[in-house]
Amino acid sequence: MDNNTSDYKVLKRPEAMYSEFMRKGGTALKATHYCPGCGHGIVHKLIAEAISDFGIQDRCVMLSPVGCTVFAYYYFDCGNVQASHGRAPAVGTGISRACDDAIVISYQGDGDLASIGLNETMQAANRGEKMAVFFVNNTVYGMTGGQMAPTTLVDQKTITCPNGRDTRLAGYPLHMCELINQLKAPVYIERVSVSDITHVRKARKAIRKAMEIQRDGKGYAFVEILTSCPVNLRLNAADGADFVNTQMEQEFPLGLFRDSSQTAEPFKRIQSDFRKQSIDAVFDLDTDSSPEPALDEDFGQIDVKIAGFGGQGVLSLGLITTIAACRDGRFVSWFPSYGPEQRGGTSNCSIVISGKKIGSPDISEPDVLIAMNRPSFDKFAPKVKRGGLIIYDTLAGDVSLPEGVRGVQVPATELAKKHGSQKLSNIFLLAAMIKTNATRLLKDEFKQGIKVLFEGKEPVVSRNYKMLDDALEWAESNIQ
């Protein structure tokens, strides 16, 4: 070989893998968490090498659901998303469709993909989603101690079938490549192994082909990779490789099942448009009456919890308040929570009103509590912040207010009944909110909330307006 540097190839760590695994922590920052003899490390390096060689690192999103590779984000220097057990194809579908140029890599084991995730896998493959699925098959649940998996061999012993897999009880091993090959949409399907150098070379080609298909946006690619789990199979590294070559390959023959990458055409999805004005147009909303929220650091944040029985107007009062905050140009969220009953079950909603963007719609300690009954008072009153406010119906009976919390008692149900509609008791509680300035929103904004909520139902709007005027008159005379 001459001294021309172009004749040399530098063998080094792929750029798509971290040089030190800082996310893993501990003292051995260059060691993975995988067991000796495990094939995951080899597969990781082959994938990272393809990512680096194809120059697609910034486009890649690695999905790591539950399993031995749940910590894949320790190692891959690209986008990383963890998913619930078996749900990686569903998560990948969302990412691929939301970011059409993203290269989605779903890295799953047999206890994940072929078991709890079987439906998601088949559906994603049937739709031809743009993703590369790397299915690592070692015939057991590796992470949890070596239990029988969908791919466990007939008569193979595991801790949950110590006498061997009995087909009369557990059926036969699932052949994922063969199953997926029955579908029309997938572009590429192959089964390979990483048991030894010869097999690793073939696996490298298959992995690179799957990644090329993703780079070019051609569709779904599925690569099954056979490897051993030496620790759970009670084998040393050499015997583990022999187990793959002599036993696993007999059940799961290696080979290319499909490669239509030459004829498959790259496809671009229609660009999604989630702009506010576009969504408003879909729902035929009047955008002129929905001003964009304005940043106002001085406003702070007001957390409101409204609770009662289903049918008491809990959610509608929450929506009226939410719309009122929108009309006032505030950032606002509405988060309902209710049981399966149409009427009579418990119901509550959380409204966050803020002068800046809202991080979470959930409320653990409200500033304001509207309690329409005793169970709601007992449940949420202890959580109200010191200096907060509780507005409650007298139906709650004699109650003890938390220290440092103001209470306003309103005979809402009784008053609404006297004014002709017990169903509108929530309007009297709304009047108390306005009178106490609990949300810093004005009457006219709440009226706008009523108008928008009951749009197209003028008699309902008029009845609520009339009740609110009566309720405010009562509040002026009875609430200090």
C-alpha positions as CSV (number, residue, x, y, z in Angstrom):
1,M,0.0,0.0,0.0
2,D,1.4,3.4,-0.9
3,N,1.5,6.5,1.3
4,N,-1.5,8.1,-0.4
5,T,-4.0,8.7,2.5
6,S,-6.9,8.0,0.2
7,D,-6.0,4.4,0.1
8,Y,-6.5,4.1,3.9
9,K,-9.8,3.6,5.7
10,V,-9.9,4.8,9.3
11,L,-11.8,2.4,11.5
12,K,-13.3,4.3,14.3
13,R,-16.4,4.8,16.4
14,P,-19.4,6.0,14.4
15,E,-20.3,9.6,14.9
16,A,-23.8,8.6,15.7
17,M,-22.6,6.9,18.9
18,Y,-21.4,8.9,21.9
19,S,-17.7,8.5,22.8
20,E,-18.7,8.3,26.5
21,F,-22.1,7.2,27.8
22,M,-22.7,10.1,30.2
23,R,-26.4,9.4,30.3
24,K,-25.7,6.0,31.7
25,G,-23.7,7.4,34.6
26,G,-21.5,5.4,36.9
27,T,-17.7,5.0,36.6
28,A,-17.5,2.9,33.4
29,L,-18.6,5.5,30.9
30,K,-17.3,3.6,27.9
31,A,-19.0,0.4,28.8
32,T,-22.6,-0.4,27.9
33,H,-25.2,-1.9,30.3
34,Y,-25.5,-5.1,28.2
35,C,-24.4,-8.5,29.4
36,P,-21.3,-10.3,28.1
37,G,-22.1,-12.1,24.9
38,C,-25.2,-10.1,24.2
39,G,-25.8,-9.1,20.5
40,H,-27.3,-5.7,21.2
41,G,-23.9,-4.0,21.2
42,I,-23.1,-5.3,17.7
43,V,-26.5,-4.3,16.3
44,H,-26.2,-0.8,17.9
45,K,-22.8,-0.3,16.2
46,L,-24.1,-1.5,12.8
47,I,-27.1,0.9,13.0
48,A,-24.9,3.8,14.2
49,E,-22.4,3.1,11.4
50,A,-25.2,3.3,8.8
51,I,-26.5,6.5,10.3
52,S,-23.1,8.1,10.1
53,D,-22.1,6.8,6.7
54,F,-25.4,8.0,5.1
55,G,-25.1,11.4,6.7
56,I,-28.6,11.2,8.2
57,Q,-27.8,11.7,11.9
58,D,-29.8,14.9,12.3
59,R,-32.9,13.2,10.7
60,C,-32.9,10.1,12.8
61,V,-35.3,9.4,15.8
62,M,-34.6,6.2,17.7
63,L,-37.5,4.6,19.5
64,S,-36.6,2.4,22.5
65,P,-39.6,0.7,24.2
66,V,-39.5,-1.5,27.3
67,G,-36.9,-4.2,27.1
68,C,-33.1,-4.6,27.4
69,T,-32.7,-1.7,25.0
70,V,-34.9,0.7,26.9
71,F,-31.7,2.6,27.5
72,A,-30.7,2.9,23.9
73,Y,-30.7,6.7,24.3
74,Y,-27.6,6.2,26.4
75,Y,-25.7,5.4,23.3
76,F,-27.2,7.0,20.1
77,D,-26.4,10.6,19.4
78,C,-29.6,11.3,17.5
79,G,-33.2,12.0,18.4
80,N,-34.5,9.5,21.1
81,V,-38.0,8.8,22.2
82,Q,-39.0,6.1,24.7
83,A,-42.3,4.3,24.3
84,S,-44.6,2.2,26.4
85,H,-44.3,-1.6,26.1
86,G,-45.0,-2.6,22.5
87,R,-46.2,0.8,21.4
88,A,-43.1,1.9,19.5
89,P,-44.8,1.5,16.0
90,A,-47.7,3.7,17.1
91,V,-45.3,6.3,18.5
92,G,-43.2,6.0,15.3
93,T,-46.2,6.5,13.2
94,G,-47.0,9.8,14.9
95,I,-43.4,11.0,14.6
96,S,-43.2,10.0,10.9
97,R,-46.4,11.6,10.0
98,A,-45.8,14.8,11.9
99,C,-42.2,15.1,10.7
100,D,-42.2,13.7,7.2
101,D,-38.5,14.1,6.7
102,A,-37.7,12.2,10.0
103,I,-36.0,8.8,9.8
104,V,-37.8,6.6,12.4
105,I,-35.9,3.7,13.8
106,S,-37.9,1.3,16.0
107,Y,-35.6,-1.0,18.0
108,Q,-37.5,-3.8,19.7
109,G,-37.1,-7.2,21.2
110,D,-39.2,-10.3,20.8
111,G,-40.9,-9.9,24.2
112,D,-42.0,-6.4,23.1
113,L,-42.7,-6.6,19.4
114,A,-44.0,-10.1,19.0
115,S,-46.1,-10.1,22.2
116,I,-47.8,-7.0,23.6
117,G,-46.8,-5.0,20.5
118,L,-47.9,-7.5,17.9
119,N,-51.0,-5.5,16.9
120,E,-49.2,-2.2,16.6
121,T,-46.4,-4.0,14.6
122,M,-48.8,-5.5,12.1
123,Q,-50.9,-2.4,11.7
124,A,-47.9,-0.2,11.1
125,A,-46.5,-2.7,8.6
126,N,-49.9,-3.0,6.9
127,R,-50.0,0.8,6.4
128,G,-46.5,0.8,5.1
129,E,-45.4,3.5,7.6
130,K,-42.0,5.1,6.9
131,M,-39.9,3.4,9.5
132,A,-37.1,0.9,9.9
133,V,-37.9,-1.8,12.5
134,F,-35.0,-3.8,13.9
135,F,-36.4,-6.8,15.7
136,V,-33.9,-8.5,18.0
137,N,-35.0,-12.1,18.6
138,N,-33.2,-14.0,21.4
139,T,-36.2,-16.3,22.3
140,V,-36.7,-15.0,25.8
141,Y,-37.7,-12.0,27.8
142,G,-34.1,-10.9,28.6
143,M,-34.7,-7.8,30.8
144,T,-37.0,-9.5,33.3
145,G,-35.0,-12.8,33.8
146,G,-35.5,-15.1,30.9
147,Q,-39.2,-15.9,30.8
148,M,-40.8,-17.7,27.8
149,A,-41.4,-15.3,24.9
150,P,-43.5,-15.6,21.7
151,T,-40.4,-16.8,19.9
152,T,-39.2,-19.4,22.5
153,L,-38.4,-22.6,20.7
154,V,-40.4,-25.8,21.1
155,D,-39.1,-27.7,24.1
156,Q,-36.8,-24.8,25.1
157,K,-36.6,-24.4,28.8
158,T,-37.1,-21.1,30.5
159,I,-37.9,-20.0,34.1
160,T,-41.6,-20.0,33.2
161,C,-41.6,-23.3,31.3
162,P,-38.9,-25.3,33.2
163,N,-39.9,-28.5,31.4
164,G,-39.7,-26.8,28.0
165,R,-42.2,-25.0,25.8
166,D,-45.2,-27.3,25.4
167,T,-47.1,-26.6,22.1
168,R,-50.3,-27.9,23.7
169,L,-50.2,-25.1,26.2
170,A,-48.2,-22.3,24.6
171,G,-48.5,-22.9,20.9
172,Y,-45.6,-22.5,18.5
173,P,-42.9,-19.8,18.1
174,L,-44.1,-16.8,16.1
175,H,-42.4,-16.2,12.8
176,M,-42.5,-12.4,12.4
177,C,-40.9,-12.2,9.0
178,E,-43.2,-14.7,7.6
179,L,-46.2,-13.0,9.1
180,I,-45.3,-9.5,7.8
181,N,-44.5,-11.0,4.4
182,Q,-48.2,-11.7,4.0
183,L,-48.8,-8.0,3.9
184,K,-48.6,-6.0,0.7
185,A,-47.2,-2.7,2.0
186,P,-43.7,-3.5,3.4
187,V,-40.8,-2.7,1.1
188,Y,-38.1,-4.8,2.7
189,I,-38.1,-7.9,5.0
190,E,-35.1,-9.9,5.9
191,R,-33.9,-12.2,8.8
192,V,-30.3,-12.2,9.7
193,S,-28.0,-13.1,12.6
194,V,-25.1,-11.7,14.5
195,S,-23.8,-15.0,15.9
196,D,-20.4,-14.7,14.2
197,I,-18.3,-12.6,11.8
198,T,-19.8,-14.1,8.7
199,H,-23.3,-13.5,9.9
200,V,-22.5,-10.0,11.1
201,R,-21.3,-9.0,7.6
202,K,-24.7,-10.1,6.2
203,A,-26.5,-8.4,9.0
204,R,-24.6,-5.2,8.2
205,K,-25.9,-5.3,4.6
206,A,-29.5,-5.8,5.7
207,I,-29.4,-3.0,8.3
208,R,-27.8,-0.6,5.7
209,K,-30.5,-1.5,3.2
210,A,-33.2,-0.8,5.7
211,M,-31.6,2.6,6.5
212,E,-31.2,3.4,2.8
213,I,-34.9,2.8,2.3
214,Q,-35.7,5.3,5.1
215,R,-33.2,7.8,3.8
216,D,-35.0,7.8,0.5
217,G,-38.5,7.8,2.1
218,K,-39.6,4.6,0.4
219,G,-41.6,3.0,3.2
220,Y,-41.6,0.2,5.7
221,A,-38.5,-2.0,6.3
222,F,-38.3,-4.9,8.8
223,V,-35.1,-6.7,9.8
224,E,-35.2,-9.6,12.2
225,I,-31.9,-10.2,14.0
226,L,-31.2,-13.5,15.7
227,T,-28.9,-13.4,18.7
228,S,-28.5,-15.2,22.0
229,C,-29.1,-14.2,25.6
230,P,-26.2,-16.0,27.2
231,V,-27.0,-15.0,30.8
232,N,-30.7,-16.1,30.7
233,L,-29.9,-19.1,28.5
234,R,-27.1,-20.1,30.9
235,L,-24.6,-20.3,28.0
236,N,-21.1,-18.9,27.5
237,A,-20.5,-16.7,24.5
238,A,-19.3,-19.6,22.3
239,D,-22.3,-21.8,23.2
240,G,-24.6,-18.9,22.7
241,A,-23.4,-18.4,19.1
242,D,-23.8,-22.2,18.5
243,F,-27.3,-22.0,19.9
244,V,-28.2,-19.4,17.3
245,N,-26.5,-21.2,14.4
246,T,-27.8,-24.7,15.1
247,Q,-31.2,-24.3,16.9
248,M,-32.6,-20.9,16.3
249,E,-31.8,-20.9,12.5
250,Q,-33.5,-24.3,12.3
251,E,-36.7,-22.7,13.6
252,F,-36.2,-19.3,12.0
253,P,-34.4,-19.7,8.7
254,L,-32.3,-16.8,7.6
255,G,-32.9,-15.1,4.3
256,L,-34.4,-12.3,2.3
257,F,-38.2,-12.4,2.2
258,R,-38.8,-9.2,0.2
259,D,-36.9,-6.4,-1.4
260,S,-38.9,-4.1,-3.6
261,S,-36.7,-1.1,-2.9
262,Q,-35.8,-0.8,-6.6
263,T,-39.4,-0.3,-7.7
264,A,-40.7,1.5,-4.6
265,E,-41.2,5.2,-5.2
266,P,-40.3,7.8,-2.5
267,F,-43.5,9.4,-1.2
268,K,-44.1,12.6,0.6
269,R,-47.1,13.0,2.9
270,I,-49.3,16.0,2.6
271,Q,-47.9,18.7,4.8
272,S,-49.9,19.0,8.0
273,D,-51.1,22.6,8.9
274,F,-51.7,23.1,12.6
275,R,-51.8,26.9,12.5
276,K,-54.5,28.4,14.7
277,Q,-56.2,30.0,11.7
278,S,-56.2,26.7,9.8
279,I,-57.8,24.8,12.7
280,D,-60.3,27.6,13.3
281,A,-61.3,27.3,9.6
282,V,-61.9,23.5,9.9
283,F,-64.3,24.1,12.8
284,D,-65.8,27.2,11.3
285,L,-64.8,29.4,14.2
286,D,-64.9,33.1,14.2
287,T,-61.2,33.9,14.7
288,D,-61.9,37.7,15.1
289,S,-63.5,37.0,18.4
290,S,-60.6,34.8,19.6
291,P,-57.6,37.1,20.1
292,E,-54.2,35.6,20.4
293,P,-53.0,35.5,24.0
294,A,-50.7,38.4,25.0
295,L,-47.6,37.9,27.2
296,D,-48.2,39.6,30.5
297,E,-45.7,38.6,33.2
298,D,-47.4,40.8,35.8
299,F,-50.7,38.8,35.5
300,G,-49.1,35.7,37.0
301,Q,-51.2,32.5,37.1
302,I,-54.5,31.7,38.6
303,D,-55.4,28.0,39.1
304,V,-59.1,27.3,39.3
305,K,-60.7,24.0,40.3
306,I,-64.5,23.5,39.7
307,A,-66.0,20.3,41.2
308,G,-69.4,18.7,41.8
309,F,-71.7,16.0,40.6
310,G,-72.3,15.3,36.9
311,G,-75.2,17.3,35.7
312,Q,-74.5,20.3,38.0
313,G,-72.9,22.3,35.2
314,V,-69.3,21.7,36.4
315,L,-67.8,21.4,32.9
316,S,-69.9,24.1,31.3
317,L,-68.9,26.6,34.1
318,G,-65.3,25.6,33.4
319,L,-65.8,26.2,29.7
320,I,-67.4,29.6,30.3
321,T,-64.5,30.6,32.4
322,T,-62.0,29.3,29.8
323,I,-63.7,31.2,27.0
324,A,-63.8,34.4,29.1
325,A,-60.1,34.1,29.7
326,C,-59.6,33.7,26.0
327,R,-61.6,36.9,25.3
328,D,-59.4,38.7,27.8
329,G,-56.3,37.7,25.9
330,R,-54.9,35.3,28.5
331,F,-53.2,32.0,28.0
332,V,-55.7,29.4,29.3
333,S,-56.2,25.7,29.6
334,W,-59.2,23.6,30.5
335,F,-58.7,20.0,31.8
336,P,-61.8,18.0,32.5
337,S,-62.1,14.9,34.7
338,Y,-65.2,12.8,35.1
339,G,-66.5,9.3,35.6
340,P,-68.4,7.1,33.1
341,E,-71.9,8.1,34.4
342,Q,-73.8,10.6,32.3
343,R,-75.4,12.1,35.5
344,G,-74.7,11.8,39.2
345,G,-71.1,10.7,39.0
346,T,-68.2,12.9,40.2
347,S,-66.9,15.6,37.9
348,N,-64.3,18.3,38.0
349,C,-62.3,20.5,35.8
350,S,-59.1,22.5,36.1
351,I,-58.7,25.9,34.5
352,V,-55.3,27.5,34.4
353,I,-55.3,31.3,33.5
354,S,-51.9,32.8,32.9
355,G,-50.0,35.7,31.5
356,K,-47.5,33.4,29.8
357,K,-47.5,30.0,28.2
358,I,-48.8,27.2,30.3
359,G,-46.6,24.2,31.1
360,S,-49.2,21.8,32.4
361,P,-53.0,21.9,32.5
362,D,-53.1,19.9,35.7
363,I,-53.6,21.5,39.0
364,S,-52.5,20.1,42.4
365,E,-53.0,23.2,44.5
366,P,-55.8,25.5,43.3
367,D,-55.9,29.2,44.0
368,V,-59.7,29.1,43.6
369,L,-62.1,26.2,44.4
370,I,-65.7,26.1,43.3
371,A,-67.3,23.3,45.3
372,M,-70.9,22.4,44.3
373,N,-71.3,19.7,46.9
374,R,-69.8,18.3,50.1
375,P,-67.7,15.5,48.6
376,S,-66.1,18.0,46.3
377,F,-65.4,20.3,49.2
378,D,-63.9,17.5,51.3
379,K,-61.7,16.3,48.5
380,F,-60.3,19.5,47.2
381,A,-60.5,22.1,50.0
382,P,-57.4,20.8,51.9
383,K,-55.4,21.3,48.7
384,V,-56.3,25.0,48.2
385,K,-53.3,27.3,48.5
386,R,-52.9,29.5,51.6
387,G,-54.4,32.8,50.7
388,G,-56.8,31.1,48.3
389,L,-60.6,31.2,47.9
390,I,-63.3,28.6,48.2
391,I,-66.8,29.4,46.9
392,Y,-69.2,26.6,47.9
393,D,-72.9,25.8,47.8
394,T,-74.6,25.9,51.2
395,L,-75.7,22.3,50.4
396,A,-72.2,21.3,51.5
397,G,-73.4,22.0,55.1
398,D,-71.2,23.0,58.0
399,V,-67.6,22.9,56.8
400,S,-64.2,23.8,58.2
401,L,-62.1,26.0,56.1
402,P,-58.4,25.4,55.8
403,E,-56.2,27.8,57.7
404,G,-55.5,30.9,55.7
405,V,-58.2,30.3,53.1
406,R,-61.2,32.5,52.6
407,G,-64.6,31.0,52.2
408,V,-67.7,32.3,50.4
409,Q,-70.9,30.4,51.0
410,V,-73.6,30.7,48.3
411,P,-77.1,29.1,48.5
412,A,-76.7,28.5,44.7
413,T,-79.1,25.6,44.3
414,E,-81.8,27.3,46.4
415,L,-81.5,30.6,44.6
416,A,-81.5,29.1,41.2
417,K,-84.6,27.1,42.1
418,K,-86.4,30.3,43.2
419,H,-85.4,32.0,40.0
420,G,-87.0,29.3,37.9
421,S,-84.2,26.8,37.0
422,Q,-82.3,24.7,39.5
423,K,-80.0,23.6,36.6
424,L,-78.5,27.1,36.6
425,S,-77.2,27.0,40.1
426,N,-73.7,27.2,38.6
427,I,-74.5,30.7,37.4
428,F,-74.8,31.9,41.0
429,L,-71.4,30.5,41.8
430,L,-70.1,32.3,38.7
431,A,-71.6,35.5,40.0
432,A,-69.7,34.9,43.3
433,M,-66.5,34.5,41.2
434,I,-67.1,37.8,39.5
435,K,-68.0,39.6,42.7
436,T,-64.8,38.4,44.5
437,N,-62.6,39.1,41.4
438,A,-61.3,35.6,41.8
439,T,-60.1,35.3,38.2
440,R,-59.7,39.0,37.5
441,L,-62.1,38.6,34.6
442,L,-65.0,40.9,34.0
443,K,-68.7,40.3,33.6
444,D,-68.8,41.1,29.9
445,E,-66.1,38.5,29.3
446,F,-68.1,35.8,31.1
447,K,-71.1,36.8,29.1
448,Q,-69.0,36.3,25.9
449,G,-68.2,32.8,27.3
450,I,-71.9,32.0,27.7
451,K,-72.7,33.3,24.2
452,V,-69.9,31.2,22.6
453,L,-70.6,28.0,24.6
454,F,-74.3,28.1,23.6
455,E,-73.9,29.5,20.2
456,G,-77.0,28.9,18.0
457,K,-79.2,28.5,21.1
458,E,-80.5,32.0,21.7
459,P,-83.2,31.0,24.2
460,V,-80.5,29.3,26.4
461,V,-78.2,32.3,26.1
462,S,-80.9,34.7,27.1
463,R,-81.9,32.5,30.0
464,N,-78.3,32.4,31.3
465,Y,-77.9,36.1,30.8
466,K,-81.0,36.8,32.8
467,M,-79.9,34.4,35.6
468,L,-76.4,36.0,35.7
469,D,-77.9,39.5,36.1
470,D,-80.1,38.2,39.0
471,A,-77.2,36.4,40.5
472,L,-74.9,39.4,40.3
473,E,-77.6,41.5,42.0
474,W,-77.7,39.0,44.8
475,A,-73.9,38.9,45.1
476,E,-73.7,42.7,45.3
477,S,-76.0,42.6,48.3
478,N,-74.6,39.5,50.1
479,I,-70.9,39.1,49.3
480,Q,-68.4,41.5,50.8
